[in-house]
Amino acid sequence: MNLYPLSHFAPLALALGLFIQPAPRVSAAADPNSAEGLAANLSAMPRPWTKKMHRLTLDEYKATLEFWAKKYPTLLHLEVRGQSTGGLPVYLLKITDSSTPDTDKQICLVTALHGGPERSGSTTALRLIEWLLGDSSEATEVRRKQVILAMPIPNPYAFFVTDRFGNEQGIDVYNPGQKWWDLTALPKLADPAKTPEVAAVLSVVDEYHPEMHADLHGTGLQAIPDAQMGDRTMYEGQTMFMEVIGAISNSTLRPWDWRVSEAIDDGARAAGYGLDRNEADGQRLFWGPGFDAMTDRVWTGRPLFYTGHYGYAKYHTMIATMEIGWEDSGMARMRSLLRIGNKPWLDEDVAGYPVDKLRSYVSFFVTAYGQTAAERRLSRTELWSKQGAFALGNLYPQTDGHGTYVCAITPAAIKTLDENIDTLLANWQKFPGLRADLIEQFVRAGPEKILTLQAANAQHPPVASIEHGIGLRLRIPYRHPRLLDVRLNGRLLPDDRVDGYHTWFADGWTHLQVNVPPAKARDLGLMVITYAYVPDTVRNYGFDPPREALAK
């Protein structure tokens, strides 16, 4: 075989992006293990840390926001949403195309709750705003389909004065600590006067009920003790490796769907930025009851309540926390995130973030109702606050071609539920509003034997009615089933997105959703869905032993 010098392949290697520069050679006179040898090897090393980064001032921040608001009056609305205890402003920027109505737009809140010392979170948010105000086709689409609410510096005292985590009271906006929360019911601040920055963020969540809350973290000087800070500022080249969706300290600051996390992080990887996947790369399970004696074997994060959880707790807002070493990597991920809000998710048929499933039980779901994002937002918020009082059930074993899905909302309806089918049907004979005779006819036509039940939370306040409509979704494990009969409370339903059912195929299932509009939902404490279909393919069960094994 022919042997060629490395230089022979340099043009090809450069074209393919594979060429790696060899290490500089130590002079023959220098001992490679001497100080001179090390110095020679380090002579070509870049020294970005010799250049300090400019630290954004409050005046520059104000001037930038006011400039944007003046230049883009139809795209950006600027307001002072609150103040720190020292009077520093906490700004909110609302970015959207005001020439299109907000009725069918998704809402994404972008914050940098650790945007005091973790400066690259805040600066990424500012770069994102600048991009959103630009004229690229992608930014234009986002403005047309979404409302972006941006709070780049929620803790101005930490960002502009101290580079520490706390506000003027020493309280961390990202994680104030359990003493500053009242978590006895729905979360609220124990002393808003001492945490006005947190109160400003929560007021935005309470007003808009966003589908998505992206919180941007990053690198800074937070680990340097006060005594060593001096006049330090961040330097060029300073970065971090924890650049994945989630947080080191908290295992729940992430989307509930790992596919959302991966779709977001794919943007950074495509741009050339590697990401540490926390527990996946560390090969650790999460902590839980029974693991206290083996904490060295589980992931460091714990399921604790932080500020970012507020929207989830009250409105089923999806949360995504990002650690950002370089702003460009954060921008790549934020653009990936916003694309999710522009189109239907993997198993949905309307565009938007996947937040509309409010209760689930083995592939049966309670979902938001509505023809627009605004209607679904109202329904989502109501159902999320009430779903703990619901009881769900389905006939078991689940059966090809035949099924029943039950959702009981009121205490009277829940009392009718019983695992025994005979008792269940007898109870339904006495419940008003049901065609119990047709429901029994349907149930008796199938082979199912019991009702499996997901009970209501006994501590949840009872629910009298649903005001904003409700969706009830189930999944049929075939691509093209032929529907024979779909009924709600024994009454045949039309194929209708407003008051009936509709279907779509996605993610390996045919999804069947029953849509119950507000006027009808208010009168239904019990909802019994029966559905019959013909599968489009025959699937067999069991195992046939090899003939040779049975031969005598």
C-alpha positions in Angstrom: 0.0 0.0 0.0 1.1 3.6 -0.6 1.9 5.8 2.4 1.4 9.5 2.0 2.3 12.4 4.3 -0.5 14.0 6.2 -0.2 17.2 4.2 -1.3 15.2 1.1 -4.8 14.9 2.6 -5.1 18.4 3.9 -7.3 19.8 1.1 -9.7 16.9 1.4 -9.7 17.1 5.2 -10.4 20.8 5.1 -13.2 20.3 2.7 -14.8 17.7 5.0 -14.2 19.7 8.1 -12.0 17.0 9.5 -8.5 18.6 9.6 -7.1 18.8 13.1 -4.1 20.9 13.7 -1.2 19.0 15.2 0.2 20.1 18.5 3.2 22.5 18.3 6.5 20.8 18.4 8.9 21.4 21.3 12.3 22.4 20.2 14.8 19.6 20.3 16.7 21.4 23.0 13.8 21.6 25.4 12.8 18.8 27.7 9.1 18.1 27.0 8.5 17.6 30.7 10.2 20.8 31.7 8.7 24.2 32.2 10.2 25.3 28.9 8.6 22.3 27.2 5.1 23.1 28.7 5.5 26.8 27.8 6.3 25.9 24.2 3.2 23.7 24.0 1.0 26.5 25.5 2.5 29.2 23.2 -0.3 28.7 20.6 -3.1 28.5 23.2 -5.7 31.3 22.8 -6.1 33.6 25.8 -9.6 35.1 25.5 -9.8 35.7 29.2 -7.4 38.6 28.8 -10.3 40.6 27.3 -13.0 41.7 29.7 -16.6 41.8 28.6 -18.5 45.0 28.9 -21.0 44.9 31.7 -24.4 46.3 30.6 -25.4 49.3 32.7 -28.9 50.2 33.8 -28.9 53.3 31.6 -27.9 51.3 28.6 -30.6 48.8 29.3 -33.3 51.4 29.7 -32.1 53.2 26.5 -32.2 50.0 24.5 -35.7 49.0 25.6 -37.0 52.5 24.9 -35.3 52.6 21.5 -37.0 49.4 20.5 -40.4 50.5 21.8 -40.1 53.7 19.7 -38.8 52.0 16.6 -41.3 49.1 16.6 -44.5 50.5 18.0 -46.7 47.9 16.2 -44.5 45.0 17.4 -43.4 45.8 20.9 -45.2 47.1 24.0 -42.9 48.1 26.9 -44.0 48.6 30.5 -42.5 48.7 34.0 -44.1 45.7 35.6 -42.7 46.3 39.0 -39.8 47.6 41.1 -37.2 46.2 43.4 -37.4 47.4 47.0 -34.7 49.9 46.0 -36.8 51.3 43.2 -35.0 49.6 40.3 -37.4 48.9 37.4 -38.5 45.4 36.4 -39.5 45.6 32.7 -41.9 43.5 30.6 -41.8 43.5 26.9 -44.8 42.2 24.9 -43.8 41.3 21.4 -46.3 40.3 18.7 -47.8 41.4 15.4 -50.5 43.8 16.5 -52.0 43.8 13.0 -53.2 40.2 13.6 -55.6 39.4 16.5 -54.3 37.6 19.6 -57.3 35.2 19.6 -55.5 32.2 18.2 -52.0 33.0 19.3 -49.9 30.9 21.7 -48.3 32.8 24.7 -44.6 32.2 25.6 -43.1 33.9 28.7 -39.3 34.3 28.6 -37.5 35.2 31.8 -34.0 35.1 33.2 -34.8 34.5 36.9 -31.1 34.1 37.7 -30.2 37.0 35.5 -28.2 38.7 38.2 -24.9 36.9 38.2 -25.9 34.4 35.5 -25.5 37.1 32.9 -25.6 35.0 29.7 -29.3 34.2 30.5 -30.3 37.9 30.4 -28.1 38.7 27.4 -29.6 35.8 25.5 -33.0 37.1 26.2 -32.0 40.5 24.9 -30.6 39.0 21.7 -33.8 37.0 21.3 -35.8 40.2 21.5 -33.6 41.9 18.9 -34.1 38.8 16.6 -37.9 38.8 17.2 -38.1 42.4 16.1 -36.2 41.7 12.9 -37.6 41.0 9.4 -36.6 37.3 9.0 -39.4 35.1 7.8 -39.0 33.0 10.9 -39.3 35.9 13.3 -42.3 37.2 11.3 -44.0 33.8 11.6 -43.5 33.8 15.4 -44.9 37.3 15.8 -47.9 36.3 13.7 -48.6 33.1 15.6 -47.5 33.9 19.2 -47.3 36.5 21.9 -43.8 36.6 23.4 -43.6 38.1 26.9 -40.0 38.9 27.8 -38.5 39.9 31.2 -34.8 39.9 30.5 -33.7 41.2 33.9 -36.2 40.4 36.7 -33.6 41.0 39.4 -32.1 44.4 38.5 -30.3 44.8 41.8 -28.4 41.6 41.3 -27.6 42.3 37.6 -26.6 46.0 37.8 -25.2 46.2 41.4 -23.9 43.0 43.0 -23.5 40.0 40.8 -25.0 38.1 43.7 -28.2 36.0 43.6 -30.3 38.0 46.1 -32.4 41.2 45.7 -31.9 44.1 48.2 -33.4 41.9 50.9 -31.0 39.0 50.1 -33.8 36.9 48.6 -33.2 34.9 45.4 -35.8 35.6 42.7 -35.2 32.2 41.1 -35.6 30.3 44.3 -36.7 32.4 47.2 -36.8 29.4 49.5 -39.7 27.7 51.1 -40.2 30.3 53.9 -41.1 32.9 51.2 -43.9 30.8 49.8 -47.4 29.9 51.1 -47.9 26.4 49.6 -50.9 25.4 51.7 -53.2 25.6 48.7 -52.5 27.3 45.3 -49.0 28.8 45.6 -48.7 32.5 46.6 -46.0 34.7 48.1 -45.8 34.8 51.8 -44.5 38.4 51.8 -44.7 40.1 48.4 -43.3 43.4 49.8 -39.9 41.7 50.3 -40.0 39.9 47.0 -41.5 42.5 44.6 -39.5 41.1 41.7 -41.1 37.7 42.1 -44.5 39.4 42.5 -43.9 41.1 39.1 -43.2 37.9 37.4 -46.2 36.1 39.0 -48.5 39.0 38.0 -47.6 38.4 34.3 -48.3 34.7 34.7 -51.6 35.4 36.4 -52.7 37.9 33.6 -51.7 35.8 30.6 -51.7 32.1 31.6 -48.9 31.3 29.2 -48.6 28.0 27.4 -44.8 28.1 27.8 -42.4 29.6 30.3 -38.8 29.5 29.2 -36.3 30.5 31.9 -32.8 31.3 30.7 -29.8 30.8 33.0 -26.1 30.9 32.3 -22.6 31.7 33.3 -21.3 34.5 35.5 -19.2 35.1 38.6 -21.7 33.8 41.1 -19.3 31.2 42.6 -16.6 33.8 43.4 -16.7 34.8 47.1 -17.4 38.5 47.9 -13.9 38.9 49.3 -12.3 37.9 46.0 -14.7 39.8 43.7 -12.9 43.1 43.6 -13.6 44.8 40.2 -14.0 41.6 38.4 -16.3 41.3 35.4 -17.0 38.4 33.1 -14.2 37.8 30.5 -14.3 36.5 27.0 -14.2 32.7 26.8 -15.9 32.1 30.1 -18.6 29.4 29.6 -20.2 26.4 31.2 -21.0 22.9 30.2 -24.5 22.5 31.8 -26.3 23.6 28.7 -29.3 21.3 28.7 -33.0 21.7 29.5 -33.3 21.4 33.2 -31.3 22.3 36.3 -28.6 20.7 38.4 -30.5 21.4 41.7 -34.0 20.6 40.6 -35.2 17.6 38.7 -38.6 19.1 37.8 -37.6 22.3 36.1 -38.1 20.9 32.6 -40.9 20.0 30.2 -42.9 16.9 31.1 -42.3 15.6 27.6 -38.7 14.7 27.1 -39.3 14.9 23.3 -39.9 18.7 23.8 -36.5 18.9 25.6 -34.8 17.1 22.8 -36.5 19.2 20.1 -35.3 22.3 21.8 -31.7 21.1 22.4 -31.5 19.8 18.8 -31.2 23.5 17.8 -28.0 23.9 19.8 -26.5 20.7 18.5 -27.3 21.6 14.9 -25.5 24.9 15.5 -22.4 23.0 16.8 -22.9 23.3 20.6 -22.7 20.1 22.6 -25.1 19.7 25.5 -24.8 17.8 28.8 -28.0 15.8 29.4 -27.8 15.8 33.2 -28.9 12.5 34.6 -28.8 10.8 31.2 -25.1 11.6 30.7 -24.4 10.9 34.4 -26.3 7.6 34.1 -28.4 8.2 37.3 -31.9 7.7 38.4 -33.9 10.5 40.1 -34.1 10.7 43.8 -37.3 9.5 45.5 -38.6 8.0 48.8 -36.3 5.2 50.0 -33.2 6.7 48.4 -32.0 8.8 51.3 -29.4 6.2 52.3 -28.0 6.1 48.8 -27.9 9.7 47.7 -24.5 9.1 46.1 -26.2 6.9 43.5 -29.0 9.2 42.3 -29.0 12.5 40.4 -28.3 15.5 42.5 -31.5 17.4 41.7 -34.5 17.2 44.0 -38.2 17.9 43.2 -38.5 21.3 44.9 -40.9 24.2 44.3 -39.2 27.2 42.6 -40.6 30.4 41.1 -40.6 28.7 37.7 -43.2 26.2 38.8 -45.9 28.8 39.6 -47.4 28.8 36.1 -47.5 25.0 36.0 -49.2 24.8 39.4 -52.0 27.2 38.5 -52.4 27.0 34.8 -50.6 23.9 33.4 -47.9 26.0 31.8 -45.0 24.0 30.4 -41.7 25.1 31.8 -38.2 24.8 30.3 -35.1 25.9 32.1 -32.0 26.4 30.0 -28.3 26.7 31.1 -26.5 28.9 28.5 -22.8 29.1 28.1 -22.8 31.1 24.8 -25.7 33.3 23.7 -25.7 31.8 20.3 -26.4 28.4 21.7 -29.3 29.8 23.7 -30.6 31.6 20.7 -30.5 28.3 18.7 -32.5 26.6 21.4 -35.0 29.4 21.8 -35.7 29.5 18.1 -36.3 25.7 18.2 -38.6 26.2 21.1 -40.6 28.9 19.3 -41.0 26.6 16.3 -42.8 24.1 18.5 -45.4 26.8 19.3 -46.0 27.5 15.6 -47.1 24.0 14.6 -49.1 21.0 15.9 -47.2 18.8 18.3 -46.5 15.1 17.5 -50.0 13.9 18.6 -52.0 17.0 18.3 -54.1 18.4 15.4 -53.9 22.1 16.2 -50.8 24.3 16.4 -49.4 25.2 19.7 -47.4 23.9 22.7 -48.5 20.5 24.0 -50.3 21.7 27.2 -54.0 20.8 26.6 -54.1 17.3 28.3 -55.3 18.0 31.9 -56.0 14.5 33.3 -55.0 11.1 32.0 -55.7 7.5 32.7 -54.1 4.8 30.5 -54.6 6.6 27.1 -57.8 8.3 28.1 -57.6 12.1 28.6 -59.4 15.1 29.8 -58.5 17.9 27.4 -59.1 21.6 26.9 -62.1 22.6 24.7 -62.1 25.4 22.1 -61.8 26.4 18.5 -59.1 29.1 19.2 -56.1 29.3 21.5 -57.9 31.8 23.7 -60.9 29.5 24.2 -58.6 26.5 24.9 -56.6 28.7 27.4 -59.8 29.5 29.3 -60.8 25.8 29.3 -57.3 24.6 30.2 -57.1 26.9 33.2 -60.5 25.9 34.5 -60.0 22.2 34.0 -56.5 22.2 35.5 -57.8 23.7 38.7 -60.8 21.3 38.9 -59.4 18.0 37.5 -58.4 16.7 40.9 -62.0 16.3 41.7 -62.7 14.1 38.6 -62.9 10.3 38.5 -62.0 8.5 35.3 -62.8 5.0 34.3 -62.9 2.6 31.4 -64.2 -1.0 30.8 -61.5 -3.6 31.1 -60.0 -5.6 29.5 -59.6 -3.0 26.8 -60.9 -4.6 23.6 -60.5 -4.3 19.9 -63.5 -2.7 18.2 -65.4 -1.8 21.4 -64.8 0.6 24.3 -66.3 2.8 27.1 -64.7 5.9 28.7 -66.3 7.4 31.8 -65.6 10.9 33.3 -67.5 11.7 36.5 -67.2 15.3 37.6 -69.7 16.0 40.4 -70.0 14.1 43.7 -73.3 12.6 42.7 -71.8 11.2 39.5 -68.8 9.8 41.2 -71.1 7.9 43.6 -72.5 6.0 40.7 -69.2 4.4 39.8 -68.6 0.8 40.7 -66.1 -1.8 39.5 -68.9 -4.4 39.1 -70.6 -3.8 35.8 -74.0 -5.0 37.0 -73.9 -2.5 39.9 -72.6 0.2 37.7 -75.4 -0.2 35.1 -78.0 -0.3 37.8 -76.7 2.9 39.3 -76.8 4.6 35.9 -80.5 3.7 35.5 -81.2 6.2 38.3 -78.9 9.0 37.1 -80.7 11.8 35.2 -79.8 12.7 31.7 -78.5 9.3 30.6 -80.0 7.0 28.0 -79.1 4.2 30.4 -80.9 1.6 28.3 -78.7 2.3 25.2 -75.6 2.4 27.4 -76.4 -1.0 28.8 -77.2 -2.4 25.4 -73.7 -1.2 24.2 -71.9 -2.6 27.3 -73.6 -6.0 27.1 -72.6 -6.3 23.5 -68.9 -6.4 24.5 -66.7 -8.8 26.5 -65.4 -6.4 29.1 -65.9 -7.5 32.7 -65.1 -4.6 35.1 -64.7 -0.9 35.3 -61.2 0.2 36.1 -61.2 3.4 38.0 -58.9 6.3 38.7 -60.4 7.8 41.8 -60.9 11.5 42.5 -58.7 13.2 45.1 -60.7 13.0 48.3 -59.1 16.3 49.6 -60.1 18.3 46.5 -63.1 20.6 46.8 -66.2 19.2 45.0 -67.0 20.6 41.5 -70.5 21.7 40.6 -70.1 22.2 36.9 -67.8 23.0 34.0 -68.1 26.5 32.6 -65.8 26.6 29.6 -66.3 23.3 27.9 -64.4 20.1 28.0 -62.7 17.6 25.7 -62.6 13.9 26.3 -60.0 12.1 24.2 -59.1 8.5 23.7 -56.8 6.6 21.3 -57.6 3.8 18.9 -54.6 1.6 18.0 -55.2 1.6 14.3 -54.4 3.9 11.4 -57.8 3.7 9.6 -60.5 2.3 11.8 -64.0 2.5 10.5 -66.1 4.1 13.2 -69.5 2.5 13.6 -71.0 4.3 16.6 -69.8 7.1 18.9 -72.1 8.2 21.7 -72.1 10.5 24.7 -74.4 9.4 27.5 -76.2 7.1 25.0 -76.8 9.7 22.3 -75.3 9.4 18.9 -72.7 12.1 18.2 -72.0 13.8 14.8 -68.5 14.3 13.4 -68.2 17.9 14.6 -65.4 19.8 16.3 -67.8 22.2 18.1 -70.4 19.7 19.5 -69.6 16.1 18.6 -66.4 14.3 17.9 -63.5 14.4 15.5 -60.6 12.2 14.7 -57.0 12.4 13.4 -54.1 10.0 13.0 -50.8 11.0 14.6 -47.9 9.3 16.5 -49.2 5.8 15.8 -52.8 6.3 17.0 -56.1 7.4 15.7 -57.1 10.0 18.2 -60.8 10.4 18.9 -61.9 13.5 20.8 -65.4 14.2 22.0 -66.0 18.0 22.2 -68.5 19.2 24.8 -69.3 22.9 24.4 -69.8 25.2 27.5 -73.6 25.2 27.3 -73.8 21.4 27.3 -70.9 20.9 29.8 -72.6 22.9 32.5 -75.4 20.4 32.7 -73.3 17.2 32.6 -71.9 15.9 35.8 -71.4 12.4 34.3 -70.1 11.7 30.8 -70.1 8.2 29.4 -68.5 7.8 25.9 -69.2 4.5 24.1 -67.4 3.8 20.8 -67.4 0.9 18.3 -65.2 0.5 15.3 -63.9 -1.9 12.7 -60.1 -2.2 12.7 -58.4 -1.8 9.4 -56.1 -4.8 10.0 -56.4 -8.1 11.8 -53.9 -8.6 14.7 -53.6 -12.1 16.2 -52.6 -13.1 19.7 -50.8 -15.9 21.3 -47.9 -18.2 20.4 -47.9 -21.4 18.4 -45.2 -23.8 19.5 -43.0 -25.3 16.7 -44.5 -28.5 15.3 -41.2 -30.3 15.9 -41.4 -29.5 19.6 -44.8 -31.2 19.8 -43.8 -34.2 17.7 -43.7 -37.6 19.5 
